[in-house]
Amino acid sequence: MIMKRISLLLVFALSVLVANAWSRKCDEAAVMVAKEHLTPEAKKLVNKYLGKSYADDVKYLYDLEKEQAPQLSKKARRAAAEVHYLHLDSNFQPKKVKGKDALKSLEAALKVVRNRKSHSKKEVAAALRTVINLVFDMHDLSKIRIDGIKHSKRDFKYNVPAAEFGKKKDEVVKMKWSKSWSYFDGGYNFFSAKYWAEDLRIYLGDRYADYAKGSLREWVPENGALAAHYLELCKPNQVVGYVDRRLMSPVNYEMYVKASCRLAALLNEVLK
């Protein structure tokens, strides 16, 4: 146990060196943890529709979009990509959007799963995969767009002191907002999904009930307020110091854990 906690701290220390988007491997780890908190009935039904090993479903929407891309115009691809983003008003409440967004699409998918007897097995399987994907997307702070925070509507760059990268102290390095929320995995290929799942379990401890409580619409403003805090910290062209950036790592780690717990809670609720 002590060694595992040390490994978790090591991840935080190493993670400031690199930054990638939430990865398939880490999403797989989050799914592993979520599965452990499913009720027997929910687990049985998930296995029925997705199979006992459904880690490959964690990037379902991205893979589907990639497959469909050659047949779609650039405008249509951009419109399809909106499914990954959470659109909020200035009070961090869900906005009504004309097209797709994460919450709207997630609620539609949950409705299909809840009314699964009225749908084909293929349709329910697609809905379950969408739920998995979008629960993770709504916990990725870089995918939250908020009215009144103009730079949240697009990807942007902020500045990091170049000294962190061994360069001159008076220089800065541009950091992409979308790349800021990936300190968890660090991009180290020798850390398997199974390894990350073990560290997630250690971090979670006995707090599943705390993280899983509430409802989908209650989690949205909580995530929005957190995103707003870091959007203020990391404004375009603003210099963000080493300590502030490093503290973003455990925040992102906690978002993975919350996504795991809340995915399990949603599946337990709709798969009764």
C-alpha positions in Angstrom: 0.0 0.0 0.0 2.8 2.4 0.9 4.6 1.6 -2.3 1.4 2.3 -4.3 1.0 5.6 -2.7 4.6 6.5 -3.5 3.9 5.5 -7.1 1.0 7.9 -7.2 3.2 10.7 -6.0 5.8 9.7 -8.5 3.2 10.1 -11.3 2.4 13.6 -10.1 6.1 14.5 -10.1 6.8 13.0 -13.5 3.6 14.3 -15.1 4.7 18.0 -15.3 7.2 17.0 -18.0 4.6 16.0 -20.7 1.0 16.6 -21.6 -1.4 14.6 -23.8 -5.1 14.5 -24.2 -7.1 12.1 -22.0 -5.9 8.8 -23.5 -7.5 5.5 -24.3 -5.4 3.7 -21.8 -6.5 6.0 -18.9 -10.1 5.8 -20.0 -9.8 2.0 -19.9 -8.5 2.3 -16.3 -11.4 4.4 -15.4 -13.8 1.9 -16.9 -12.1 -0.9 -14.9 -12.8 1.0 -11.7 -16.4 1.8 -12.7 -17.1 -1.9 -13.4 -16.2 -2.8 -9.8 -19.0 -0.5 -8.6 -21.8 -1.9 -10.8 -24.6 -3.8 -9.2 -24.8 -7.4 -10.3 -27.8 -6.7 -12.5 -26.1 -3.7 -14.2 -22.9 -5.7 -14.7 -24.9 -8.6 -16.2 -26.7 -6.2 -18.7 -23.5 -4.3 -19.6 -21.8 -7.7 -20.3 -24.8 -8.7 -22.4 -24.7 -5.7 -24.7 -20.9 -4.9 -24.7 -19.3 -8.2 -23.7 -17.3 -8.9 -20.6 -14.3 -6.9 -21.8 -15.5 -3.6 -23.1 -12.3 -1.4 -22.7 -12.2 -0.9 -26.5 -15.5 1.0 -26.2 -13.9 3.9 -24.4 -13.1 5.8 -27.6 -16.2 4.7 -29.5 -17.3 8.1 -30.6 -13.9 9.2 -31.7 -13.4 6.0 -33.7 -16.8 6.3 -35.2 -16.1 9.9 -36.3 -12.8 8.9 -37.8 -14.5 6.2 -39.8 -17.2 8.5 -41.0 -14.8 11.4 -41.8 -14.1 10.6 -45.4 -17.8 10.8 -46.2 -18.4 14.1 -44.4 -17.7 17.7 -45.3 -15.4 19.7 -43.0 -18.5 21.6 -41.7 -20.3 18.3 -40.9 -17.2 17.0 -39.1 -17.0 20.1 -37.0 -20.7 19.8 -36.1 -20.3 16.1 -35.2 -17.4 17.0 -32.9 -19.7 19.2 -30.8 -21.0 16.0 -29.1 -17.8 16.0 -27.0 -18.4 19.5 -25.5 -20.4 20.7 -22.6 -22.1 24.1 -23.2 -23.0 26.1 -20.1 -24.4 29.6 -19.3 -22.6 32.1 -17.1 -24.1 30.4 -14.0 -22.7 27.0 -15.1 -26.1 25.7 -16.0 -26.7 23.6 -19.2 -27.5 25.7 -22.3 -30.1 24.7 -24.9 -28.1 24.1 -28.1 -29.4 23.6 -31.6 -27.1 20.7 -32.5 -25.3 18.2 -30.4 -23.5 18.6 -27.1 -22.2 16.3 -24.4 -25.2 16.6 -22.0 -27.9 16.6 -24.6 -26.4 13.5 -26.3 -25.7 11.8 -23.0 -29.3 12.2 -21.8 -30.6 10.9 -25.1 -28.3 7.8 -24.8 -29.4 7.2 -21.3 -33.0 7.3 -22.4 -32.3 4.6 -25.0 -30.6 2.4 -22.3 -33.5 3.0 -19.9 -36.0 2.0 -22.5 -33.9 -0.8 -24.0 -36.8 -3.2 -24.5 -38.0 -0.8 -27.2 -34.7 -0.8 -29.0 -32.5 -3.3 -30.8 -29.4 -4.8 -29.1 -27.3 -2.9 -31.6 -29.0 0.4 -30.6 -28.6 -0.2 -26.9 -25.0 -1.2 -27.3 -24.3 2.1 -29.2 -26.1 4.0 -26.5 -24.0 2.4 -23.8 -20.8 3.2 -25.6 -22.0 6.8 -26.0 -22.7 7.0 -22.2 -19.2 5.8 -21.4 -17.6 8.3 -23.8 -19.6 11.3 -22.8 -19.3 10.8 -19.0 -15.6 11.1 -19.5 -15.9 14.1 -21.9 -18.0 16.0 -19.4 -15.3 15.5 -16.8 -12.5 16.8 -19.1 -12.3 20.4 -18.1 -10.9 21.4 -21.5 -14.2 20.4 -23.1 -16.4 22.8 -21.1 -17.5 26.0 -22.8 -19.0 28.7 -20.7 -20.8 31.9 -21.6 -18.9 35.0 -20.6 -15.5 33.2 -20.9 -14.7 33.9 -24.5 -11.6 31.8 -24.6 -13.4 28.7 -23.4 -15.1 28.5 -26.8 -11.9 27.4 -28.6 -8.6 25.9 -27.9 -6.0 28.5 -26.9 -2.5 28.9 -25.6 -1.2 30.3 -22.4 2.4 30.9 -21.3 4.6 28.8 -19.1 8.1 30.0 -17.9 10.7 28.6 -20.2 12.9 27.9 -17.2 10.8 24.8 -16.5 12.1 23.4 -19.8 15.7 24.4 -19.2 15.6 27.5 -21.3 16.3 31.2 -20.4 14.4 32.5 -17.4 13.0 35.5 -19.3 11.4 33.4 -22.0 8.1 31.6 -22.1 6.8 28.4 -23.8 3.3 28.3 -25.2 1.0 25.6 -23.6 -2.2 24.4 -25.2 -5.3 24.4 -23.0 -6.5 21.1 -24.4 -3.1 19.6 -23.5 -3.2 20.8 -19.9 -5.6 18.1 -18.7 -3.6 15.0 -19.3 -1.0 15.1 -16.6 -2.5 11.9 -15.2 -1.0 9.5 -17.7 2.2 11.4 -18.5 2.4 9.5 -21.8 4.5 6.7 -20.4 3.7 3.6 -22.4 5.1 1.2 -19.8 2.3 2.2 -17.4 -0.5 -0.1 -18.3 -4.3 0.5 -18.0 -4.2 -2.1 -15.2 -1.5 -0.1 -13.4 -3.5 3.2 -13.6 -6.7 1.4 -12.4 -4.8 0.2 -9.3 -3.7 3.8 -8.6 -7.2 5.1 -9.1 -8.5 2.5 -6.6 -6.0 3.7 -4.0 -6.9 7.4 -4.6 -10.6 6.5 -4.4 -10.4 4.5 -1.2 -13.8 4.4 0.4 -15.1 7.6 -1.1 -17.2 6.0 -3.9 -20.5 7.1 -2.2 -19.3 10.7 -1.9 -18.2 11.0 -5.6 -21.2 9.1 -7.0 -23.9 11.0 -5.1 -26.1 13.5 -6.9 -27.4 13.5 -10.4 -26.2 14.2 -13.9 -27.6 17.7 -13.9 -26.0 18.4 -10.4 -22.6 17.3 -11.6 -22.6 19.7 -14.5 -22.4 23.0 -12.7 -19.8 21.5 -10.3 -17.6 20.7 -13.2 -18.3 24.1 -14.8 -17.3 26.0 -11.8 -14.0 24.1 -11.6 -13.4 24.7 -15.3 -14.1 28.4 -14.9 -11.5 28.7 -12.1 -8.8 27.2 -14.3 -9.9 29.2 -17.4 -9.3 32.3 -15.3 -5.9 31.1 -14.2 -4.8 30.1 -17.7 -6.0 33.0 -19.8 -4.6 33.4 -23.3 -1.0 34.7 -23.1 -1.0 34.7 -19.3 2.0 33.3 -17.6 1.1 30.4 -15.3 3.7 29.4 -12.8 5.2 26.0 -12.1 3.3 25.4 -8.8 -0.1 26.4 -10.2 0.4 24.1 -13.2 1.6 21.2 -11.1 -1.5 21.5 -8.9 -3.6 20.9 -12.0 -2.4 17.3 -12.1 -4.1 16.0 -9.0 -7.3 18.0 -10.0 -7.3 16.1 -13.3 -6.6 12.8 -11.5 -9.7 13.4 -9.3 -11.8 14.1 -12.3 -10.9 10.6 -13.6 -12.0 9.1 -10.3 -15.2 11.1 -10.3 -15.9 10.0 -13.9 -15.4 6.4 -12.9 -17.8 6.6 -9.9 -20.4 8.6 -11.8 -20.4 6.3 -14.8 -21.1 3.4 -12.4 -23.8 5.4 -10.7 -25.6 6.2 -14.0 -25.4 2.7 -15.3 -26.7 1.3 -12.0 -29.6 3.7 -12.2 -30.6 3.0 -15.8 -29.9 -0.8 -15.8 -32.3 -1.8 -13.1 
